[in-house]
Amino acid sequence: MDDMKDLVVFLLVVLFFFLVPVFGLIYISSCKQAEIFNRKNGTEYPCSDFFWAGEQINSGSYEINLNQK
């Protein structure tokens, strides 16, 4: 039983050390996307909006730009 517990703890530690840097890099990337998008479109989206819905924000602005022309 202790072996199983040790394995679970080991897997959780490995997942933690893998997932935290990955999500950190994704969040930093979202901040850069938000900065560029805000500068280009005169908006004020925070990093978290681009972290969760960046693709949707970008596709919506593309459709708006198509309709304006």
PQR file of N, CA, C, O and H, with PARSE charges and radii, in Angstrom:
ATOM      1  N   MET A   1       0.820  -1.197   0.000 -0.4000 1.5000
ATOM      2  CA  MET A   1       0.000   0.000   0.000 -0.0000 2.0000
ATOM      3  C   MET A   1       0.862   1.259   0.000  0.5500 1.7000
ATOM      4  O   MET A   1       0.511   2.245  -0.647 -0.5500 1.4000
ATOM      5  N   ASP A   2       1.982   1.238   0.714 -0.4000 1.5000
ATOM      6  CA  ASP A   2       2.877   2.390   0.736 -0.0000 2.0000
ATOM      7  C   ASP A   2       3.492   2.649  -0.634  0.5500 1.7000
ATOM      8  O   ASP A   2       3.741   3.797  -1.002 -0.5500 1.4000
ATOM      9  H   ASP A   2       2.267   0.437   1.240  0.4000 1.0000
ATOM     10  N   ASP A   3       3.737   1.571  -1.391 -0.4000 1.5000
ATOM     11  CA  ASP A   3       4.296   1.737  -2.728 -0.0000 2.0000
ATOM     12  C   ASP A   3       3.336   2.499  -3.631  0.5500 1.7000
ATOM     13  O   ASP A   3       3.751   3.343  -4.424 -0.5500 1.4000
ATOM     14  H   ASP A   3       3.535   0.639  -1.092  0.4000 1.0000
ATOM     15  N   MET A   4       2.069   2.198  -3.505 -0.4000 1.5000
ATOM     16  CA  MET A   4       1.052   2.884  -4.311 -0.0000 2.0000
ATOM     17  C   MET A   4       0.971   4.351  -3.924  0.5500 1.7000
ATOM     18  O   MET A   4       0.864   5.221  -4.788 -0.5500 1.4000
ATOM     19  H   MET A   4       1.732   1.512  -2.861  0.4000 1.0000
ATOM     20  N   LYS A   5       1.021   4.619  -2.649 -0.4000 1.5000
ATOM     21  CA  LYS A   5       0.987   6.001  -2.169 -0.0000 2.0000
ATOM     22  C   LYS A   5       2.212   6.765  -2.662  0.5500 1.7000
ATOM     23  O   LYS A   5       2.096   7.914  -3.090 -0.5500 1.4000
ATOM     24  H   LYS A   5       1.108   3.912  -1.947  0.4000 1.0000
ATOM     25  N   ASP A   6       3.371   6.140  -2.603 -0.4000 1.5000
ATOM     26  CA  ASP A   6       4.599   6.778  -3.086 -0.0000 2.0000
ATOM     27  C   ASP A   6       4.523   7.059  -4.584  0.5500 1.7000
ATOM     28  O   ASP A   6       4.978   8.104  -5.047 -0.5500 1.4000
ATOM     29  H   ASP A   6       3.465   5.208  -2.255  0.4000 1.0000
ATOM     30  N   LEU A   7       3.955   6.140  -5.327 -0.4000 1.5000
ATOM     31  CA  LEU A   7       3.809   6.325  -6.772 -0.0000 2.0000
ATOM     32  C   LEU A   7       2.882   7.493  -7.082  0.5500 1.7000
ATOM     33  O   LEU A   7       3.176   8.304  -7.961 -0.5500 1.4000
ATOM     34  H   LEU A   7       3.585   5.291  -4.950  0.4000 1.0000
ATOM     35  N   VAL A   8       1.774   7.582  -6.371 -0.4000 1.5000
ATOM     36  CA  VAL A   8       0.823   8.669  -6.586 -0.0000 2.0000
ATOM     37  C   VAL A   8       1.464  10.011  -6.248  0.5500 1.7000
ATOM     38  O   VAL A   8       1.304  10.981  -6.989 -0.5500 1.4000
ATOM     39  H   VAL A   8       1.535   6.924  -5.658  0.4000 1.0000
ATOM     40  N   VAL A   9       2.183  10.070  -5.144 -0.4000 1.5000
ATOM     41  CA  VAL A   9       2.862  11.311  -4.754 -0.0000 2.0000
ATOM     42  C   VAL A   9       3.902  11.686  -5.799  0.5500 1.7000
ATOM     43  O   VAL A   9       4.009  12.853  -6.177 -0.5500 1.4000
ATOM     44  H   VAL A   9       2.314   9.282  -4.542  0.4000 1.0000
ATOM     45  N   PHE A  10       4.669  10.710  -6.267 -0.4000 1.5000
ATOM     46  CA  PHE A  10       5.676  10.967  -7.295 -0.0000 2.0000
ATOM     47  C   PHE A  10       5.035  11.517  -8.565  0.5500 1.7000
ATOM     48  O   PHE A  10       5.523  12.487  -9.144 -0.5500 1.4000
ATOM     49  H   PHE A  10       4.582   9.763  -5.960  0.4000 1.0000
ATOM     50  N   LEU A  11       3.942  10.894  -8.995 -0.4000 1.5000
ATOM     51  CA  LEU A  11       3.262  11.361 -10.210 -0.0000 2.0000
ATOM     52  C   LEU A  11       2.698  12.767 -10.037  0.5500 1.7000
ATOM     53  O   LEU A  11       2.750  13.573 -10.966 -0.5500 1.4000
ATOM     54  H   LEU A  11       3.546  10.105  -8.525  0.4000 1.0000
ATOM     55  N   LEU A  12       2.169  13.066  -8.872 -0.4000 1.5000
ATOM     56  CA  LEU A  12       1.654  14.415  -8.621 -0.0000 2.0000
ATOM     57  C   LEU A  12       2.772  15.452  -8.644  0.5500 1.7000
ATOM     58  O   LEU A  12       2.591  16.551  -9.167 -0.5500 1.4000
ATOM     59  H   LEU A  12       2.127  12.411  -8.117  0.4000 1.0000
ATOM     60  N   VAL A  13       3.914  15.107  -8.083 -0.4000 1.5000
ATOM     61  CA  VAL A  13       5.059  16.028  -8.088 -0.0000 2.0000
ATOM     62  C   VAL A  13       5.554  16.250  -9.515  0.5500 1.7000
ATOM     63  O   VAL A  13       5.838  17.384  -9.902 -0.5500 1.4000
ATOM     64  H   VAL A  13       4.061  14.214  -7.658  0.4000 1.0000
ATOM     65  N   VAL A  14       5.657  15.190 -10.289 -0.4000 1.5000
ATOM     66  CA  VAL A  14       6.098  15.311 -11.682 -0.0000 2.0000
ATOM     67  C   VAL A  14       5.108  16.159 -12.478  0.5500 1.7000
ATOM     68  O   VAL A  14       5.516  17.036 -13.241 -0.5500 1.4000
ATOM     69  H   VAL A  14       5.426  14.269  -9.974  0.4000 1.0000
ATOM     70  N   LEU A  15       3.819  15.905 -12.305 -0.4000 1.5000
ATOM     71  CA  LEU A  15       2.807  16.701 -12.998 -0.0000 2.0000
ATOM     72  C   LEU A  15       2.893  18.173 -12.597  0.5500 1.7000
ATOM     73  O   LEU A  15       2.782  19.058 -13.445 -0.5500 1.4000
ATOM     74  H   LEU A  15       3.488  15.193 -11.686  0.4000 1.0000
ATOM     75  N   PHE A  16       3.088  18.428 -11.327 -0.4000 1.5000
ATOM     76  CA  PHE A  16       3.194  19.801 -10.843 -0.0000 2.0000
ATOM     77  C   PHE A  16       4.370  20.515 -11.500  0.5500 1.7000
ATOM     78  O   PHE A  16       4.229  21.640 -11.977 -0.5500 1.4000
ATOM     79  H   PHE A  16       3.178  17.709 -10.638  0.4000 1.0000
ATOM     80  N   PHE A  17       5.526  19.864 -11.524 -0.4000 1.5000
ATOM     81  CA  PHE A  17       6.709  20.503 -12.095 -0.0000 2.0000
ATOM     82  C   PHE A  17       6.653  20.593 -13.615  0.5500 1.7000
ATOM     83  O   PHE A  17       7.420  21.348 -14.212 -0.5500 1.4000
ATOM     84  H   PHE A  17       5.640  18.950 -11.136  0.4000 1.0000
ATOM     85  N   PHE A  18       5.771  19.848 -14.244 -0.4000 1.5000
ATOM     86  CA  PHE A  18       5.585  19.951 -15.682 -0.0000 2.0000
ATOM     87  C   PHE A  18       4.518  20.982 -16.027  0.5500 1.7000
ATOM     88  O   PHE A  18       4.713  21.804 -16.922 -0.5500 1.4000
ATOM     89  H   PHE A  18       5.147  19.235 -13.759  0.4000 1.0000
ATOM     90  N   LEU A  19       3.394  20.941 -15.324 -0.4000 1.5000
ATOM     91  CA  LEU A  19       2.254  21.786 -15.681 -0.0000 2.0000
ATOM     92  C   LEU A  19       2.438  23.247 -15.286  0.5500 1.7000
ATOM     93  O   LEU A  19       2.007  24.136 -16.019 -0.5500 1.4000
ATOM     94  H   LEU A  19       3.235  20.273 -14.598  0.4000 1.0000
ATOM     95  N   VAL A  20       3.057  23.509 -14.163 -0.4000 1.5000
ATOM     96  CA  VAL A  20       3.235  24.897 -13.724 -0.0000 2.0000
ATOM     97  C   VAL A  20       4.050  25.705 -14.737  0.5500 1.7000
ATOM     98  O   VAL A  20       3.622  26.798 -15.110 -0.5500 1.4000
ATOM     99  H   VAL A  20       3.407  22.786 -13.567  0.4000 1.0000
ATOM    100  N   PRO A  21       5.208  25.212 -15.197 -0.5600 1.5000
ATOM    101  CA  PRO A  21       5.939  25.996 -16.206  0.2800 2.0000
ATOM    102  C   PRO A  21       5.185  26.136 -17.533  0.5500 1.7000
ATOM    103  O   PRO A  21       5.246  27.185 -18.175 -0.5500 1.4000
ATOM    104  N   VAL A  22       4.478  25.083 -17.942 -0.4000 1.5000
ATOM    105  CA  VAL A  22       3.728  25.148 -19.199 -0.0000 2.0000
ATOM    106  C   VAL A  22       2.643  26.216 -19.116  0.5500 1.7000
ATOM    107  O   VAL A  22       2.523  27.050 -20.013 -0.5500 1.4000
ATOM    108  H   VAL A  22       4.428  24.231 -17.421  0.4000 1.0000
ATOM    109  N   PHE A  23       1.851  26.193 -18.043 -0.4000 1.5000
ATOM    110  CA  PHE A  23       0.805  27.196 -17.897 -0.0000 2.0000
ATOM    111  C   PHE A  23       1.394  28.593 -17.683  0.5500 1.7000
ATOM    112  O   PHE A  23       0.801  29.588 -18.099 -0.5500 1.4000
ATOM    113  H   PHE A  23       1.949  25.515 -17.315  0.4000 1.0000
ATOM    114  N   GLY A  24       2.548  28.663 -17.043 -0.4000 1.5000
ATOM    115  CA  GLY A  24       3.219  29.956 -16.880 -0.0000 2.0000
ATOM    116  C   GLY A  24       3.614  30.547 -18.222  0.5500 1.7000
ATOM    117  O   GLY A  24       3.412  31.736 -18.466 -0.5500 1.4000
ATOM    118  H   GLY A  24       3.029  27.854 -16.705  0.4000 1.0000
ATOM    119  N   LEU A  25       4.174  29.720 -19.088 -0.4000 1.5000
ATOM    120  CA  LEU A  25       4.559  30.200 -20.421 -0.0000 2.0000
ATOM    121  C   LEU A  25       3.343  30.585 -21.253  0.5500 1.7000
ATOM    122  O   LEU A  25       3.382  31.569 -21.992 -0.5500 1.4000
ATOM    123  H   LEU A  25       4.338  28.753 -18.890  0.4000 1.0000
ATOM    124  N   ILE A  26       2.277  29.823 -21.140 -0.4000 1.5000
ATOM    125  CA  ILE A  26       1.045  30.154 -21.867 -0.0000 2.0000
ATOM    126  C   ILE A  26       0.483  31.486 -21.371  0.5500 1.7000
ATOM    127  O   ILE A  26       0.007  32.295 -22.167 -0.5500 1.4000
ATOM    128  H   ILE A  26       2.246  29.024 -20.541  0.4000 1.0000
ATOM    129  N   TYR A  27       0.538  31.712 -20.069 -0.4000 1.5000
ATOM    130  CA  TYR A  27       0.024  32.971 -19.520 -0.0000 2.0000
ATOM    131  C   TYR A  27       0.876  34.148 -19.980  0.5500 1.7000
ATOM    132  O   TYR A  27       0.339  35.200 -20.325 -0.5500 1.4000
ATOM    133  H   TYR A  27       0.926  31.055 -19.423  0.4000 1.0000
ATOM    134  N   ILE A  28       2.188  33.984 -19.989 -0.4000 1.5000
ATOM    135  CA  ILE A  28       3.078  35.048 -20.470 -0.0000 2.0000
ATOM    136  C   ILE A  28       2.789  35.342 -21.939  0.5500 1.7000
ATOM    137  O   ILE A  28       2.775  36.501 -22.353 -0.5500 1.4000
ATOM    138  H   ILE A  28       2.624  33.129 -19.708  0.4000 1.0000
ATOM    139  N   SER A  29       2.563  34.302 -22.715 -0.4000 1.5000
ATOM    140  CA  SER A  29       2.214  34.477 -24.125 -0.0000 2.0000
ATOM    141  C   SER A  29       0.884  35.219 -24.275  0.5500 1.7000
ATOM    142  O   SER A  29       0.730  36.050 -25.170 -0.5500 1.4000
ATOM    143  H   SER A  29       2.574  33.361 -22.378  0.4000 1.0000
ATOM    144  N   SER A  30      -0.058  34.919 -23.410 -0.4000 1.5000
ATOM    145  CA  SER A  30      -1.349  35.603 -23.439 -0.0000 2.0000
ATOM    146  C   SER A  30      -1.193  37.083 -23.131  0.5500 1.7000
ATOM    147  O   SER A  30      -1.885  37.919 -23.714 -0.5500 1.4000
ATOM    148  H   SER A  30       0.067  34.244 -22.684  0.4000 1.0000
ATOM    149  N   CYS A  31      -0.288  37.408 -22.219 -0.4000 1.5000
ATOM    150  CA  CYS A  31      -0.033  38.815 -21.892 -0.0000 2.0000
ATOM    151  C   CYS A  31       0.532  39.552 -23.100  0.5500 1.7000
ATOM    152  O   CYS A  31       0.158  40.692 -23.374 -0.5500 1.4000
ATOM    153  H   CYS A  31       0.274  36.729 -21.746  0.4000 1.0000
ATOM    154  N   LYS A  32       1.430  38.896 -23.813 -0.4000 1.5000
ATOM    155  CA  LYS A  32       2.012  39.522 -25.006 -0.0000 2.0000
ATOM    156  C   LYS A  32       0.951  39.703 -26.090  0.5500 1.7000
ATOM    157  O   LYS A  32       0.911  40.737 -26.757 -0.5500 1.4000
ATOM    158  H   LYS A  32       1.734  37.969 -23.590  0.4000 1.0000
ATOM    159  N   GLN A  33       0.097  38.703 -26.264 -0.4000 1.5000
ATOM    160  CA  GLN A  33      -0.988  38.813 -27.241 -0.0000 2.0000
ATOM    161  C   GLN A  33      -1.930  39.954 -26.880  0.5500 1.7000
ATOM    162  O   GLN A  33      -2.336  40.728 -27.747 -0.5500 1.4000
ATOM    163  H   GLN A  33       0.130  37.864 -25.722  0.4000 1.0000
ATOM    164  N   ALA A  34      -2.274  40.057 -25.608 -0.4000 1.5000
ATOM    165  CA  ALA A  34      -3.165  41.127 -25.161 -0.0000 2.0000
ATOM    166  C   ALA A  34      -2.531  42.489 -25.393  0.5500 1.7000
ATOM    167  O   ALA A  34      -3.198  43.423 -25.838 -0.5500 1.4000
ATOM    168  H   ALA A  34      -1.944  39.428 -24.903  0.4000 1.0000
ATOM    169  N   GLU A  35      -1.248  42.601 -25.094 -0.4000 1.5000
ATOM    170  CA  GLU A  35      -0.545  43.873 -25.295 -0.0000 2.0000
ATOM    171  C   GLU A  35      -0.581  44.293 -26.759  0.5500 1.7000
ATOM    172  O   GLU A  35      -0.881  45.447 -27.064 -0.5500 1.4000
ATOM    173  H   GLU A  35      -0.706  41.842 -24.732  0.4000 1.0000
ATOM    174  N   ILE A  36      -0.280  43.376 -27.660 -0.4000 1.5000
ATOM    175  CA  ILE A  36      -0.268  43.682 -29.097 -0.0000 2.0000
ATOM    176  C   ILE A  36      -1.682  43.999 -29.581  0.5500 1.7000
ATOM    177  O   ILE A  36      -1.886  44.968 -30.312 -0.5500 1.4000
ATOM    178  H   ILE A  36      -0.036  42.439 -27.413  0.4000 1.0000
ATOM    179  N   PHE A  37      -2.656  43.188 -29.177 -0.4000 1.5000
ATOM    180  CA  PHE A  37      -4.041  43.399 -29.603 -0.0000 2.0000
ATOM    181  C   PHE A  37      -4.561  44.736 -29.098  0.5500 1.7000
ATOM    182  O   PHE A  37      -5.201  45.474 -29.847 -0.5500 1.4000
ATOM    183  H   PHE A  37      -2.491  42.401 -28.583  0.4000 1.0000
ATOM    184  N   ASN A  38      -4.293  45.053 -27.844 -0.4000 1.5000
ATOM    185  CA  ASN A  38      -4.771  46.314 -27.272 -0.0000 2.0000
ATOM    186  C   ASN A  38      -4.150  47.515 -27.978  0.5500 1.7000
ATOM    187  O   ASN A  38      -4.834  48.498 -28.261 -0.5500 1.4000
ATOM    188  H   ASN A  38      -3.773  44.454 -27.236  0.4000 1.0000
ATOM    189  N   ARG A  39      -2.871  47.432 -28.256 -0.4000 1.5000
ATOM    190  CA  ARG A  39      -2.201  48.537 -28.946 -0.0000 2.0000
ATOM    191  C   ARG A  39      -2.767  48.717 -30.356  0.5500 1.7000
ATOM    192  O   ARG A  39      -2.985  49.841 -30.807 -0.5500 1.4000
ATOM    193  H   ARG A  39      -2.316  46.633 -28.025  0.4000 1.0000
ATOM    194  N   LYS A  40      -2.999  47.608 -31.039 -0.4000 1.5000
ATOM    195  CA  LYS A  40      -3.485  47.659 -32.422 -0.0000 2.0000
ATOM    196  C   LYS A  40      -4.933  48.123 -32.527  0.5500 1.7000
ATOM    197  O   LYS A  40      -5.289  48.827 -33.472 -0.5500 1.4000
ATOM    198  H   LYS A  40      -2.822  46.695 -30.672  0.4000 1.0000
ATOM    199  N   ASN A  41      -5.781  47.731 -31.555 -0.4000 1.5000
ATOM    200  CA  ASN A  41      -7.221  47.986 -31.657 -0.0000 2.0000
ATOM    201  C   ASN A  41      -7.752  49.007 -30.660  0.5500 1.7000
ATOM    202  O   ASN A  41      -8.952  49.278 -30.641 -0.5500 1.4000
ATOM    203  H   ASN A  41      -5.492  47.159 -30.787  0.4000 1.0000
ATOM    204  N   GLY A  42      -6.891  49.571 -29.840 -0.4000 1.5000
ATOM    205  CA  GLY A  42      -7.331  50.564 -28.872 -0.0000 2.0000
ATOM    206  C   GLY A  42      -8.255  49.998 -27.803  0.5500 1.7000
ATOM    207  O   GLY A  42      -9.170  50.684 -27.347 -0.5500 1.4000
ATOM    208  H   GLY A  42      -5.916  49.350 -29.855  0.4000 1.0000
ATOM    209  N   THR A  43      -8.023  48.756 -27.400 -0.4000 1.5000
ATOM    210  CA  THR A  43      -8.840  48.109 -26.382 -0.0000 2.0000
ATOM    211  C   THR A  43      -8.041  47.948 -25.098  0.5500 1.7000
ATOM    212  O   THR A  43      -6.873  48.331 -25.037 -0.5500 1.4000
ATOM    213  H   THR A  43      -7.279  48.199 -27.770  0.4000 1.0000
ATOM    214  N   GLU A  44      -8.664  47.385 -24.081 -0.4000 1.5000
ATOM    215  CA  GLU A  44      -7.999  47.203 -22.792 -0.0000 2.0000
ATOM    216  C   GLU A  44      -8.249  45.807 -22.229  0.5500 1.7000
ATOM    217  O   GLU A  44      -8.631  45.668 -21.067 -0.5500 1.4000
ATOM    218  H   GLU A  44      -9.613  47.073 -24.131  0.4000 1.0000
ATOM    219  N   TYR A  45      -8.034  44.767 -23.046 -0.4000 1.5000
ATOM    220  CA  TYR A  45      -8.199  43.406 -22.560 -0.0000 2.0000
ATOM    221  C   TYR A  45      -7.048  43.049 -21.616  0.5500 1.7000
ATOM    222  O   TYR A  45      -5.892  43.358 -21.905 -0.5500 1.4000
ATOM    223  H   TYR A  45      -7.724  44.880 -23.990  0.4000 1.0000
ATOM    224  N   PRO A  46      -7.359  42.400 -20.488 -0.5600 1.5000
ATOM    225  CA  PRO A  46      -6.293  41.929 -19.591  0.2800 2.0000
ATOM    226  C   PRO A  46      -5.717  40.594 -20.084  0.5500 1.7000
ATOM    227  O   PRO A  46      -6.285  39.947 -20.964 -0.5500 1.4000
ATOM    228  N   CYS A  47      -4.605  40.206 -19.513 -0.4000 1.5000
ATOM    229  CA  CYS A  47      -3.954  38.941 -19.877 -0.0000 2.0000
ATOM    230  C   CYS A  47      -4.890  37.753 -19.690  0.5500 1.7000
ATOM    231  O   CYS A  47      -4.898  36.834 -20.509 -0.5500 1.4000
ATOM    232  H   CYS A  47      -4.144  40.732 -18.798  0.4000 1.0000
ATOM    233  N   SER A  48      -5.670  37.769 -18.627 -0.4000 1.5000
ATOM    234  CA  SER A  48      -6.529  36.617 -18.328 -0.0000 2.0000
ATOM    235  C   SER A  48      -7.580  36.391 -19.413  0.5500 1.7000
ATOM    236  O   SER A  48      -7.939  35.246 -19.687 -0.5500 1.4000
ATOM    237  H   SER A  48      -5.663  38.515 -17.962  0.4000 1.0000
ATOM    238  N   ASP A  49      -8.077  37.455 -20.030 -0.4000 1.5000
ATOM    239  CA  ASP A  49      -9.041  37.278 -21.119 -0.0000 2.0000
ATOM    240  C   ASP A  49      -8.411  36.533 -22.285  0.5500 1.7000
ATOM    241  O   ASP A  49      -9.041  35.663 -22.887 -0.5500 1.4000
ATOM    242  H   ASP A  49      -7.785  38.385 -19.807  0.4000 1.0000
ATOM    243  N   PHE A  50      -7.172  36.875 -22.601 -0.4000 1.5000
ATOM    244  CA  PHE A  50      -6.500  36.192 -23.693 -0.0000 2.0000
ATOM    245  C   PHE A  50      -6.070  34.785 -23.300  0.5500 1.7000
ATOM    246  O   PHE A  50      -5.955  33.910 -24.158 -0.5500 1.4000
ATOM    247  H   PHE A  50      -6.661  37.582 -22.113  0.4000 1.0000
ATOM    248  N   PHE A  51      -5.832  34.560 -22.012 -0.4000 1.5000
ATOM    249  CA  PHE A  51      -5.492  33.213 -21.543 -0.0000 2.0000
ATOM    250  C   PHE A  51      -6.670  32.271 -21.771  0.5500 1.7000
ATOM    251  O   PHE A  51      -6.486  31.142 -22.224 -0.5500 1.4000
ATOM    252  H   PHE A  51      -5.925  35.270 -21.315  0.4000 1.0000
ATOM    253  N   TRP A  52      -7.872  32.731 -21.460 -0.4000 1.5000
ATOM    254  CA  TRP A  52      -9.042  31.868 -21.554 -0.0000 2.0000
ATOM    255  C   TRP A  52      -9.733  31.932 -22.915  0.5500 1.7000
ATOM    256  O   TRP A  52     -10.293  30.928 -23.353 -0.5500 1.4000
ATOM    257  H   TRP A  52      -8.022  33.649 -21.092  0.4000 1.0000
ATOM    258  N   ALA A  53      -9.712  33.086 -23.602 -0.4000 1.5000
ATOM    259  CA  ALA A  53     -10.514  33.223 -24.822 -0.0000 2.0000
ATOM    260  C   ALA A  53      -9.807  34.020 -25.915  0.5500 1.7000
ATOM    261  O   ALA A  53     -10.460  34.725 -26.683 -0.5500 1.4000
ATOM    262  H   ALA A  53      -9.257  33.902 -23.246  0.4000 1.0000
ATOM    263  N   GLY A  54      -8.496  33.918 -25.992 -0.4000 1.5000
ATOM    264  CA  GLY A  54      -7.745  34.685 -26.983 -0.0000 2.0000
ATOM    265  C   GLY A  54      -8.139  34.385 -28.415  0.5500 1.7000
ATOM    266  O   GLY A  54      -8.242  35.293 -29.240 -0.5500 1.4000
ATOM    267  H   GLY A  54      -7.965  33.345 -25.368  0.4000 1.0000
ATOM    268  N   GLU A  55      -8.358  33.118 -28.710 -0.4000 1.5000
ATOM    269  CA  GLU A  55      -8.739  32.744 -30.069 -0.0000 2.0000
ATOM    270  C   GLU A  55     -10.094  33.337 -30.439  0.5500 1.7000
ATOM    271  O   GLU A  55     -10.286  33.803 -31.562 -0.5500 1.4000
ATOM    272  H   GLU A  55      -8.274  32.381 -28.040  0.4000 1.0000
ATOM    273  N   GLN A  56     -11.014  33.319 -29.513 -0.4000 1.5000
ATOM    274  CA  GLN A  56     -12.345  33.883 -29.768 -0.0000 2.0000
ATOM    275  C   GLN A  56     -12.275  35.399 -29.934  0.5500 1.7000
ATOM    276  O   GLN A  56     -12.960  35.953 -30.794 -0.5500 1.4000
ATOM    277  H   GLN A  56     -10.858  32.940 -28.601  0.4000 1.0000
ATOM    278  N   ILE A  57     -11.467  36.070 -29.135 -0.4000 1.5000
ATOM    279  CA  ILE A  57     -11.312  37.523 -29.250 -0.0000 2.0000
ATOM    280  C   ILE A  57     -10.726  37.870 -30.607  0.5500 1.7000
ATOM    281  O   ILE A  57     -11.206  38.783 -31.279 -0.5500 1.4000
ATOM    282  H   ILE A  57     -10.911  35.619 -28.437  0.4000 1.0000
ATOM    283  N   ASN A  58      -9.697  37.151 -31.010 -0.4000 1.5000
ATOM    284  CA  ASN A  58      -9.066  37.421 -32.302 -0.0000 2.0000
ATOM    285  C   ASN A  58      -9.999  37.147 -33.466  0.5500 1.7000
ATOM    286  O   ASN A  58     -10.024  37.917 -34.426 -0.5500 1.4000
ATOM    287  H   ASN A  58      -9.307  36.410 -30.465  0.4000 1.0000
ATOM    288  N   SER A  59     -10.767  36.066 -33.403 -0.4000 1.5000
ATOM    289  CA  SER A  59     -11.670  35.757 -34.514 -0.0000 2.0000
ATOM    290  C   SER A  59     -12.808  36.772 -34.581  0.5500 1.7000
ATOM    291  O   SER A  59     -13.262  37.111 -35.674 -0.5500 1.4000
ATOM    292  H   SER A  59     -10.746  35.441 -32.623  0.4000 1.0000
ATOM    293  N   GLY A  60     -13.274  37.258 -33.440 -0.4000 1.5000
ATOM    294  CA  GLY A  60     -14.336  38.258 -33.438 -0.0000 2.0000
ATOM    295  C   GLY A  60     -13.881  39.570 -34.036  0.5500 1.7000
ATOM    296  O   GLY A  60     -14.638  40.217 -34.760 -0.5500 1.4000
ATOM    297  H   GLY A  60     -12.905  36.983 -32.553  0.4000 1.0000
ATOM    298  N   SER A  61     -12.656  39.973 -33.745 -0.4000 1.5000
ATOM    299  CA  SER A  61     -12.155  41.227 -34.306 -0.0000 2.0000
ATOM    300  C   SER A  61     -11.912  41.095 -35.801  0.5500 1.7000
ATOM    301  O   SER A  61     -12.052  42.072 -36.536 -0.5500 1.4000
ATOM    302  H   SER A  61     -12.041  39.447 -33.156  0.4000 1.0000
ATOM    303  N   TYR A  62     -11.552  39.910 -36.259 -0.4000 1.5000
ATOM    304  CA  TYR A  62     -11.344  39.684 -37.677 -0.0000 2.0000
ATOM    305  C   TYR A  62     -12.669  39.825 -38.422  0.5500 1.7000
ATOM    306  O   TYR A  62     -12.718  40.423 -39.497 -0.5500 1.4000
ATOM    307  H   TYR A  62     -11.438  39.116 -35.662  0.4000 1.0000
ATOM    308  N   GLU A  63     -13.735  39.280 -37.856 -0.4000 1.5000
ATOM    309  CA  GLU A  63     -15.050  39.400 -38.484 -0.0000 2.0000
ATOM    310  C   GLU A  63     -15.520  40.850 -38.502  0.5500 1.7000
ATOM    311  O   GLU A  63     -16.117  41.288 -39.486 -0.5500 1.4000
ATOM    312  H   GLU A  63     -13.695  38.794 -36.983  0.4000 1.0000
ATOM    313  N   ILE A  64     -15.264  41.599 -37.441 -0.4000 1.5000
ATOM    314  CA  ILE A  64     -15.654  43.005 -37.385 -0.0000 2.0000
ATOM    315  C   ILE A  64     -14.905  43.785 -38.461  0.5500 1.7000
ATOM    316  O   ILE A  64     -15.491  44.621 -39.149 -0.5500 1.4000
ATOM    317  H   ILE A  64     -14.779  41.243 -36.642  0.4000 1.0000
ATOM    318  N   ASN A  65     -13.620  43.514 -38.603 -0.4000 1.5000
ATOM    319  CA  ASN A  65     -12.833  44.215 -39.604 -0.0000 2.0000
ATOM    320  C   ASN A  65     -13.315  43.893 -41.005  0.5500 1.7000
ATOM    321  O   ASN A  65     -13.277  44.766 -41.872 -0.5500 1.4000
ATOM    322  H   ASN A  65     -13.144  42.835 -38.044  0.4000 1.0000
ATOM    323  N   LEU A  66     -13.767  42.672 -41.260 -0.4000 1.5000
ATOM    324  CA  LEU A  66     -14.289  42.327 -42.572 -0.0000 2.0000
ATOM    325  C   LEU A  66     -15.572  43.090 -42.874  0.5500 1.7000
ATOM    326  O   LEU A  66     -15.786  43.514 -44.010 -0.5500 1.4000
ATOM    327  H   LEU A  66     -13.798  41.963 -40.555  0.4000 1.0000
ATOM    328  N   ASN A  67     -16.421  43.269 -41.881 -0.4000 1.5000
ATOM    329  CA  ASN A  67     -17.685  43.958 -42.103 -0.0000 2.0000
ATOM    330  C   ASN A  67     -17.505  45.461 -42.270  0.5500 1.7000
ATOM    331  O   ASN A  67     -18.361  46.109 -42.872 -0.5500 1.4000
ATOM    332  H   ASN A  67     -16.247  42.925 -40.958  0.4000 1.0000
ATOM    333  N   GLN A  68     -16.447  46.023 -41.769 -0.4000 1.5000
ATOM    334  CA  GLN A  68     -16.228  47.468 -41.864 -0.0000 2.0000
ATOM    335  C   GLN A  68     -15.752  47.885 -43.246  0.5500 1.7000
ATOM    336  O   GLN A  68     -15.936  49.039 -43.633 -0.5500 1.4000
ATOM    337  H   GLN A  68     -15.751  45.497 -41.279  0.4000 1.0000
ATOM    338  N   LYS A  69     -15.159  46.994 -43.985 -0.4000 1.5000
ATOM    339  CA  LYS A  69     -14.600  47.365 -45.298 -0.0000 2.0000
ATOM    340  C   LYS A  69     -15.627  47.503 -46.346  0.5500 1.7000
ATOM    341  O   LYS A  69     -15.301  47.809 -47.493 -0.5500 1.4000
ATOM    342  H   LYS A  69     -15.009  46.057 -43.671  0.4000 1.0000
TER
END
